[in-house]
Amino acid sequence: MRSSRITHDCQPTSLISYWIGRLVLTLLGWKVEGEIPPGGKFLLIGAPHTSNWDFPVGIAVTYLLRVRITWVGKHTLFQWPHGGIMRWLGGIGVDRSNPAGVAEQLAQQLQAADRMVLAITPDGTRGRREYWKSGFYRIARAAGVPLLCGSLDFSSKTARVGLCFMPTGNIPADMERIRAFYADVSGANPENHTPIRLREELENPLPRQDQAR
């Protein structure tokens, strides 16, 4: 298991949190691969999201990496009696009835912050959907921060932090890179996997090879 040394520029978690995360992951049999890249601000993609287990395992991983994240959840999670705990864990409650407004507010917060890792689960729910929600992409573009991909592979009990890049505005091309990163990742409930695609890709698809010649 990795040491408690901080190797990134983001806001760090405490040493106590590190030992909690290390204990949890050791007891559950998980390992962590990859490092937080240089830079103090990222939009962290957390995928796939198919189980309630994603949250405690994911939090333990961030503790082990000693990086404090801010994550988004539906506003009902932040009501009494557990709202205080959720906020202490870095959560922000949002009303999903106005997703465009929420994305704009989060982009402004991320842009204004000196150091911030905003974690988003594009699946949007633990159940299967037809598309990922595109808010993560719009937030990163508006805030001018890189996308950082993180995965929880329950088949091998391996958490990975890897692909990191600035979104270019070419949605199909950027999504191809993201799909490649998650190609071999299996969530806790594979039958609930949401295909890694955005509705916006239908508007500007990548050209087929025979058409590009």
C-alpha positions in Angstrom: 0.0 0.0 0.0 1.3 3.5 -0.9 2.8 5.8 1.7 1.2 8.9 3.2 3.4 11.3 1.3 1.5 14.0 -0.6 2.6 14.0 -4.3 0.1 16.4 -5.8 -0.8 20.1 -5.8 -4.5 19.8 -4.8 -6.0 20.4 -1.4 -4.9 17.5 0.8 -6.7 15.4 3.3 -5.4 14.8 6.8 -3.1 12.1 7.9 -5.8 10.6 10.0 -8.0 10.3 6.9 -5.1 8.6 5.1 -5.0 5.9 7.7 -8.8 5.4 7.7 -8.7 5.0 3.9 -5.8 2.6 4.1 -7.5 0.5 6.7 -10.8 0.4 4.8 -9.2 -0.6 1.5 -7.0 -3.2 3.2 -10.0 -4.8 4.9 -11.9 -4.8 1.6 -9.0 -6.1 -0.4 -8.7 -3.1 -2.8 -5.5 -1.7 -4.4 -4.9 1.7 -5.9 -3.0 2.5 -9.1 -2.0 5.8 -10.6 -1.2 9.3 -9.3 -2.9 12.7 -9.2 -1.2 14.6 -12.0 0.4 18.1 -11.6 -2.1 21.0 -11.2 -4.4 22.0 -8.4 -7.8 21.9 -10.2 -9.6 19.0 -12.0 -13.0 17.7 -12.8 -12.7 14.1 -11.7 -14.9 11.6 -13.5 -16.0 8.7 -11.3 -17.2 5.7 -13.2 -18.9 3.4 -13.5 -21.5 4.1 -10.9 -23.7 1.0 -10.3 -23.8 0.4 -6.6 -24.0 2.1 -3.2 -20.6 0.6 -2.6 -19.0 3.1 -5.0 -19.3 5.9 -2.5 -17.4 4.4 0.5 -14.8 2.8 -1.6 -14.3 6.0 -3.7 -14.0 8.1 -0.5 -11.4 5.7 0.9 -9.4 5.9 -2.3 -9.3 9.7 -2.1 -8.2 9.4 1.5 -5.4 7.1 0.5 -4.3 9.5 -2.3 -4.6 12.3 0.3 -6.7 14.5 -2.0 -9.8 16.3 -0.8 -12.7 16.2 -3.3 -15.9 18.1 -3.7 -18.7 15.9 -4.9 -22.3 16.6 -6.0 -25.4 14.8 -4.7 -29.2 15.4 -4.8 -30.3 17.9 -2.2 -32.3 15.3 -0.2 -29.0 13.6 0.9 -28.1 16.8 2.8 -31.2 16.9 5.0 -31.2 16.0 8.7 -30.0 13.8 10.2 -27.1 12.9 7.9 -26.7 16.2 6.0 -23.8 17.4 8.2 -21.8 14.2 7.6 -22.3 14.5 3.9 -21.1 18.1 3.9 -18.1 17.1 6.0 -17.2 14.5 3.4 -17.1 17.2 0.8 -20.6 17.0 -0.6 -22.6 19.8 -2.2 -26.4 19.4 -2.4 -28.0 20.4 -5.7 -31.6 20.5 -7.0 -31.5 18.5 -10.2 -34.6 20.1 -11.6 -32.4 22.7 -13.3 -29.3 20.9 -14.5 -28.1 23.8 -16.8 -28.2 26.2 -13.8 -26.4 23.7 -11.6 -23.6 23.2 -14.2 -23.1 26.9 -14.5 -22.8 27.4 -10.8 -20.4 24.5 -10.4 -18.3 25.8 -13.2 -18.1 29.2 -11.6 -17.1 27.7 -8.2 -14.4 25.6 -9.9 -13.0 28.5 -11.9 -12.9 30.8 -8.9 -11.2 28.3 -6.6 -7.4 28.2 -6.1 -7.5 24.5 -5.6 -10.4 22.2 -6.1 -11.2 18.6 -7.4 -14.8 18.4 -8.3 -16.0 14.8 -8.6 -18.9 13.9 -10.9 -20.5 10.6 -11.7 -21.8 11.0 -15.3 -24.0 7.9 -15.1 -26.3 10.1 -12.9 -27.8 7.1 -11.2 -26.9 3.5 -10.1 -29.3 2.1 -12.7 -28.7 1.8 -16.4 -29.4 4.8 -18.6 -29.0 5.3 -22.4 -26.4 8.1 -22.1 -24.0 9.7 -19.7 -25.1 13.1 -18.5 -22.9 15.8 -20.2 -22.7 18.2 -17.3 -19.2 17.1 -16.4 -18.0 18.0 -19.9 -19.7 21.4 -19.9 -18.4 22.2 -16.4 -14.8 21.4 -17.3 -15.0 23.4 -20.5 -16.6 26.5 -18.9 -14.1 26.4 -15.9 -11.1 25.7 -18.1 -9.9 22.7 -16.1 -8.7 19.2 -17.2 -10.8 16.1 -17.0 -9.3 13.5 -14.8 -10.6 9.9 -15.1 -11.0 7.7 -12.1 -12.4 4.2 -12.1 -13.4 1.4 -9.6 -13.0 -2.0 -11.2 -14.9 -4.4 -8.9 -13.8 -7.4 -10.9 -10.2 -7.0 -9.8 -10.8 -4.7 -6.8 -8.6 -2.0 -8.4 -9.1 1.7 -8.2 -7.3 3.7 -10.9 -6.5 7.3 -11.6 -5.2 7.8 -15.1 -6.3 9.7 -18.2 -6.1 13.4 -17.8 -6.6 16.0 -20.6 -8.1 19.3 -21.4 -11.5 18.9 -23.1 -11.1 20.2 -26.7 -14.7 20.9 -27.6 -14.5 18.0 -30.1 -16.9 15.8 -28.1 -16.8 12.6 -30.1 -13.0 12.6 -30.1 -12.7 13.4 -26.4 -15.3 10.7 -25.6 -13.3 8.2 -27.6 -10.4 8.8 -25.2 -12.6 8.4 -22.2 -14.2 5.2 -23.6 -10.7 3.7 -24.1 -9.8 4.4 -20.5 -12.9 2.6 -19.1 -13.0 -0.2 -21.7 -12.0 -3.0 -19.3 -13.6 -1.6 -16.1 -16.4 -3.5 -14.5 -18.7 -2.0 -11.9 -20.2 -3.8 -8.9 -23.3 -4.5 -10.9 -22.3 -4.8 -14.6 -25.9 -5.2 -15.7 -26.4 -1.5 -14.6 -23.6 -0.1 -16.8 -24.6 3.0 -18.7 -23.0 3.1 -22.2 -20.2 5.7 -22.2 -21.7 8.1 -24.7 -23.3 11.5 -24.8 -26.4 12.6 -26.6 -24.3 15.5 -28.0 -22.2 12.9 -29.9 -25.2 12.3 -32.2 -25.0 15.9 -33.3 -21.4 15.8 -34.4 -20.3 12.2 -34.9 -16.7 11.3 -35.8 -16.3 10.7 -39.5 -16.2 7.0 -40.6 -12.8 5.9 -41.9 -14.1 5.3 -45.4 -15.7 8.7 -45.5 -12.5 10.4 -44.2 -10.3 9.1 -47.1 
